[in-house]
């Protein structure tokens, strides 16, 4: 089958790219290896989809090039996505810190994107596993790509890699996008799990695991970054929003510093926590505000919400997401070395990077 655009990956970025390309009259197909598109959207935000964040800005993203995301984020803003959501009469609400969620279910967002795809003439091919990607052969086809799958072969002028990162392995996450990037000469910035619970070992970890289920508000610092939200003690270590946020900046061997009483309100801390903490560290309340812990690791890609690192942005156009090496090859969404903080930022990057690529593919 010959198409204008083939998009490998039917997640948030791939769907947005397909919609915009289809609106331009391009003949578009999405190839999705799962039995349906949008599986990560479906489980996001506790099933209600943290669809964007009204406070989105470049500072909410991690990348080897902190400027790369600016162009796409400026050209497709949270307001742009909110307008689409309202046009489809999906009720949404703002939680803390600018996070927007569906009143109902994340499936509403998937249905909206599917309707937009249908209206734009996009073909979606599920249960489609790609075995080979390369240049097409034959006279006049040197500038075309060929994608070989279990559902047949596809030729296209524009090939978009929207396969995501290594996080949420149970949904079929893989290194496919990175392998394609390397195949065409692209460098990969080292990947690691992010927005992930941290683990504690030794006697300290064992004693603190007895607090599993206890939550406290705290400020957590690492690598010149700090976040003030709840932390949650688990049977393996630490979780909760503040820990998930700091995990994106934490590297193996680094300590984290916890201020467990950021308002000097030690009396407001749970009795169980205070008792265990004093047994471990003594009675000096000042140490509660400067509590150093060195995690033994993280819970890995299986529990990570996103992947830090990915396709090196130095070799991509920030305006179009096109490869500077290979004309017609694009990388969008999580496969790129742009990772959002917790709170809807990763979806906004997916929408924005998909949108700008969709304008030109």
C-alpha positions as CSV (number, residue, x, y, z in Angstrom):
1,X,0.0,0.0,0.0
2,X,1.3,3.4,-0.9
3,X,0.5,6.3,1.4
4,X,1.7,9.9,2.0
5,X,2.3,9.3,5.7
6,X,2.8,6.2,7.9
7,X,2.8,6.8,11.7
8,X,4.2,3.9,13.8
9,X,2.5,4.2,17.1
10,X,-1.1,5.0,18.0
11,X,-0.6,6.9,21.3
12,X,-1.3,10.5,22.0
13,X,1.4,12.0,19.8
14,X,0.7,9.6,16.9
15,X,-3.0,10.3,16.9
16,X,-2.5,14.0,17.0
17,X,-0.1,13.9,14.1
18,X,-2.4,11.8,12.1
19,X,-5.3,14.1,12.7
20,X,-3.4,17.2,11.5
21,X,-1.9,15.5,8.5
22,X,-5.3,14.1,7.5
23,X,-6.8,17.5,7.7
24,X,-4.3,18.6,5.1
25,X,-5.6,16.0,2.7
26,X,-2.7,13.6,3.2
27,X,-3.2,9.9,2.9
28,X,-2.4,8.7,6.4
29,X,-2.2,5.4,8.2
30,X,-1.4,4.7,11.9
31,X,0.2,1.3,12.6
32,X,-0.4,0.2,16.2
33,X,1.0,-3.1,17.6
34,X,-1.7,-3.3,20.3
35,X,-5.2,-4.5,19.6
36,X,-6.4,-0.8,19.9
37,X,-4.9,2.6,20.0
38,X,-4.6,4.9,23.1
39,X,-4.0,2.2,25.7
40,X,-1.6,4.5,27.7
41,X,-4.2,7.3,27.5
42,X,-6.8,4.9,28.9
43,X,-4.9,4.2,32.2
44,X,-3.6,7.7,32.7
45,X,-4.7,9.9,35.6
46,X,-6.3,6.9,37.4
47,X,-8.5,6.3,34.3
48,X,-9.5,10.0,34.0
49,X,-6.6,11.2,31.8
50,X,-4.5,14.1,33.1
51,X,-4.9,15.6,29.6
52,X,-2.8,18.7,30.0
53,X,-1.6,21.4,32.5
54,X,-2.6,25.0,32.2
55,X,0.8,26.1,33.5
56,X,2.8,24.3,30.8
57,X,6.2,25.9,30.1
58,X,9.7,24.8,29.0
59,X,10.8,24.6,32.6
60,X,8.4,21.7,33.1
61,X,10.5,19.5,30.8
62,X,13.8,17.6,31.1
63,X,16.1,17.4,28.0
64,X,19.7,17.6,27.1
65,X,18.7,20.7,25.2
66,X,16.4,22.7,27.4
67,X,15.4,25.0,24.6
68,X,14.2,22.3,22.1
69,X,10.6,22.0,23.3
70,X,9.9,25.8,23.2
71,X,8.9,26.0,19.6
72,X,6.3,23.2,19.6
73,X,4.9,24.2,23.0
74,X,4.4,27.7,21.8
75,X,2.7,26.6,18.6
76,X,0.2,24.2,20.3
77,X,-0.7,25.3,23.7
78,X,-3.0,23.8,26.5
79,X,-5.7,26.2,25.4
80,X,-5.6,24.7,21.9
81,X,-6.2,21.2,23.2
82,X,-8.8,22.5,25.6
83,X,-10.7,24.0,22.7
84,X,-10.8,20.6,21.0
85,X,-12.0,18.9,24.2
86,X,-14.8,21.5,24.6
87,X,-15.8,21.2,21.0
88,X,-16.5,17.5,21.7
89,X,-18.5,18.5,24.8
90,X,-16.2,16.6,27.2
91,X,-16.5,17.9,30.7
92,X,-13.2,18.6,32.4
93,X,-12.0,20.0,35.8
94,X,-8.8,21.4,37.2
95,X,-7.2,19.8,40.2
96,X,-4.2,21.1,42.0
97,X,-1.3,22.8,40.3
98,X,-3.1,23.4,37.0
99,X,-3.7,19.7,36.2
100,X,-6.8,19.1,34.0
101,X,-8.8,15.8,34.1
102,X,-11.9,14.4,32.5
103,X,-15.0,14.5,34.8
104,X,-15.8,11.1,33.3
105,X,-13.3,8.7,31.8
106,X,-10.1,8.8,29.8
107,X,-12.0,6.9,27.1
108,X,-13.7,10.1,26.2
109,X,-10.4,11.6,25.1
110,X,-9.6,8.4,23.1
111,X,-13.1,8.6,21.4
112,X,-12.5,12.3,20.6
113,X,-9.2,11.5,18.9
114,X,-10.8,8.5,17.0
115,X,-13.6,10.8,15.8
116,X,-11.1,13.4,14.7
117,X,-9.1,10.7,12.9
118,X,-12.2,9.4,11.1
119,X,-13.2,12.9,10.0
120,X,-9.7,13.4,8.7
121,X,-9.7,10.1,6.7
122,X,-7.0,8.5,8.8
123,X,-6.7,4.7,8.5
124,X,-5.9,2.9,11.8
125,X,-4.4,-0.6,11.5
126,X,-4.3,-2.3,14.9
127,X,-2.5,-5.6,15.7
128,X,0.1,-4.4,13.3
129,X,3.7,-5.4,14.2
130,X,6.5,-3.9,12.2
131,X,9.4,-6.3,11.3
132,X,11.4,-4.0,9.1
133,X,11.8,-0.3,8.2
134,X,14.0,1.0,5.4
135,X,14.2,2.8,2.2
136,X,12.0,1.5,-0.6
137,X,13.8,0.0,-3.6
138,X,13.0,0.5,-7.3
139,X,13.1,3.3,-9.8
140,X,11.9,6.6,-8.5
141,X,11.4,5.2,-5.0
142,X,14.7,6.2,-3.4
143,X,13.1,9.0,-1.4
144,X,10.3,6.6,-0.1
145,X,10.2,4.5,3.0
146,X,9.1,0.9,3.2
147,X,7.5,-0.5,6.4
148,X,7.1,-4.3,6.5
149,X,4.6,-5.7,8.9
150,X,2.4,-8.7,9.6
151,X,-0.4,-6.8,7.9
152,X,1.5,-6.2,4.7
153,X,4.0,-3.7,3.4
154,X,3.5,0.1,3.3
155,X,5.4,2.7,1.3
156,X,5.3,6.4,2.2
157,X,7.0,9.7,1.7
158,X,6.9,10.6,5.4
159,X,7.6,8.2,8.2
160,X,6.7,9.2,11.7
161,X,8.1,7.3,14.7
162,X,5.7,7.7,17.7
163,X,6.4,4.5,19.6
164,X,7.0,6.0,23.0
165,X,9.6,5.0,25.6
166,X,10.3,2.0,27.7
167,X,7.8,2.8,30.5
168,X,4.6,0.9,31.2
169,X,6.0,-2.4,29.8
170,X,2.8,-4.2,30.3
171,X,1.3,-2.2,27.4
172,X,4.0,-3.5,25.1
173,X,6.6,-0.7,25.5
174,X,9.8,-1.5,23.7
175,X,13.0,0.1,22.3
176,X,11.7,-0.1,18.8
177,X,11.8,3.7,18.2
178,X,15.4,3.9,19.5
179,X,16.4,1.1,17.2
180,X,14.9,2.8,14.1
181,X,16.7,6.1,15.1
182,X,20.0,4.3,15.4
183,X,19.4,2.5,12.1
184,X,19.2,5.9,10.4
185,X,22.3,7.3,12.2
186,X,20.7,9.1,15.1
187,X,22.2,9.2,18.6
188,X,20.2,8.2,21.7
189,X,20.5,10.2,24.9
190,X,20.8,7.6,27.7
191,X,17.4,6.5,28.9
192,X,16.2,5.8,32.5
193,X,12.9,5.3,34.3
194,X,11.2,8.5,35.4
195,X,8.1,9.5,37.5
196,X,8.8,6.2,39.3
197,X,8.8,5.1,43.0
198,X,12.2,4.9,44.7
199,X,13.4,1.9,46.7
200,X,15.2,1.7,50.0
201,X,17.5,-1.1,51.2
202,X,19.2,-2.2,54.4
203,X,18.0,-1.8,58.0
204,X,16.8,1.7,57.2
205,X,14.6,0.4,54.3
206,X,13.3,-2.4,56.5
207,X,12.3,-0.1,59.4
208,X,10.7,2.5,57.1
209,X,8.7,-0.2,55.2
210,X,6.7,-0.7,58.4
211,X,5.2,2.8,57.6
212,X,3.7,1.4,54.3
213,X,0.5,3.4,53.6
214,X,1.5,6.5,55.7
215,X,1.6,9.8,53.7
216,X,3.1,13.1,54.7
217,X,3.5,16.5,53.0
218,X,7.1,17.2,52.5
219,X,9.6,19.1,50.4
220,X,12.0,16.8,48.5
221,X,15.3,18.0,46.9
222,X,17.8,16.5,44.5
223,X,20.0,17.9,41.8
224,X,19.1,21.5,42.6
225,X,15.4,20.7,42.1
226,X,12.8,20.6,44.8
227,X,9.1,19.6,44.9
228,X,6.6,20.1,47.7
229,X,3.8,17.6,47.7
230,X,2.9,14.4,49.5
231,X,5.3,11.5,49.9
232,X,4.0,8.0,50.5
233,X,5.8,5.2,52.3
234,X,5.6,1.8,50.6
235,X,6.7,-1.7,51.5
236,X,9.6,-1.2,49.1
237,X,10.5,2.5,49.7
238,X,9.0,5.8,48.8
239,X,6.3,7.0,46.3
240,X,3.8,9.8,46.1
241,X,3.8,12.9,43.9
242,X,6.9,14.6,45.4
243,X,9.0,11.4,45.1
244,X,7.7,10.7,41.5
245,X,8.7,14.3,40.6
246,X,12.2,14.1,42.1
247,X,12.8,10.6,40.6
248,X,13.1,12.2,37.1
249,X,16.2,14.1,38.3
250,X,17.6,11.4,40.6
251,X,20.5,9.2,39.5
252,X,21.8,6.0,41.1
253,X,23.9,6.8,44.1
254,X,22.6,10.3,44.6
255,X,21.1,11.2,48.0
256,X,17.7,13.0,48.3
257,X,17.0,15.5,51.0
258,X,13.6,15.5,52.6
259,X,12.1,18.3,54.7
260,X,9.4,16.4,56.6
261,X,8.1,19.5,58.4
262,X,8.2,22.3,55.8
263,X,5.9,24.5,57.9
264,X,7.7,23.6,61.1
265,X,4.6,21.7,62.0
266,X,6.1,18.7,63.6
267,X,3.1,18.1,65.8
268,X,1.0,17.6,62.6
269,X,3.0,14.6,61.5
270,X,1.5,11.1,62.0
271,X,2.4,9.5,65.3
272,X,3.5,6.3,63.6
273,X,5.9,8.2,61.4
274,X,7.4,10.2,64.3
275,X,7.9,7.1,66.4
276,X,9.7,5.2,63.7
277,X,11.7,8.2,62.7
278,X,13.0,8.8,66.2
279,X,13.9,5.1,66.7
280,X,16.0,5.4,63.5
281,X,17.5,8.8,63.8
282,X,17.1,10.1,67.4
283,X,15.2,13.1,68.9
284,X,16.8,16.1,67.1
285,X,13.8,17.8,65.4
286,X,16.2,19.8,63.1
287,X,17.2,16.6,61.4
288,X,13.5,16.1,60.3
289,X,14.0,19.2,58.1
290,X,17.2,18.0,56.6
291,X,16.7,14.2,56.3
292,X,19.2,12.7,53.9
293,X,18.3,9.3,52.3
294,X,20.1,7.5,49.5
295,X,17.7,5.3,47.6
296,X,19.0,1.9,46.5
297,X,17.3,2.2,43.2
298,X,13.9,2.7,41.6
299,X,11.0,0.3,40.7
300,X,12.1,0.5,37.1
301,X,10.3,0.8,33.8
302,X,7.5,-1.5,35.0
303,X,6.3,1.1,37.4
304,X,7.7,4.3,35.6
305,X,5.2,6.6,34.0
306,X,7.7,7.9,31.5
307,X,11.2,7.6,30.2
308,X,13.9,10.2,30.5
309,X,16.3,10.4,27.5
310,X,15.6,9.3,23.9
311,X,16.3,10.5,20.4
312,X,18.9,13.3,20.6
313,X,17.2,16.6,19.8
314,X,20.4,18.0,18.3
315,X,19.5,16.0,15.2
316,X,15.8,17.0,14.9
317,X,14.2,20.2,13.8
318,X,12.5,21.9,16.8
319,X,9.9,23.4,14.4
320,X,8.8,20.3,12.6
321,X,10.3,17.3,14.5
322,X,11.9,16.1,11.2
323,X,15.3,14.4,11.2
324,X,18.1,16.7,10.1
325,X,19.8,13.5,8.7
326,X,17.0,11.8,6.8
327,X,14.4,13.8,4.8
328,X,10.9,12.6,5.6
329,X,11.7,10.9,8.9
330,X,10.1,12.3,12.0
331,X,10.2,11.5,15.7
332,X,7.5,12.7,18.1
333,X,6.3,12.3,21.7
334,X,8.1,10.3,24.4
335,X,10.6,8.6,22.0
336,X,12.3,12.0,21.8
337,X,14.6,13.3,24.6
338,X,11.9,15.6,26.1
339,X,10.3,14.4,29.3
340,X,7.6,16.3,31.3
341,X,7.2,16.6,35.0
342,X,4.2,14.9,36.7
343,X,0.8,16.6,36.1
344,X,-0.2,16.5,32.4
345,X,3.0,17.9,30.9
346,X,3.9,14.7,29.0
347,X,0.5,14.7,27.3
348,X,1.0,18.4,26.3
349,X,4.3,17.5,24.8
350,X,2.6,14.6,22.9
351,X,-0.1,16.9,21.5
352,X,2.3,19.7,20.6
353,X,5.0,17.6,19.0
354,X,2.4,15.6,17.1
355,X,0.7,18.8,16.0
356,X,3.8,20.5,14.6
357,X,4.9,17.3,12.7
358,X,1.3,17.0,11.4
359,X,1.6,20.4,9.7
360,X,4.4,19.3,7.4
361,X,4.5,15.5,7.0
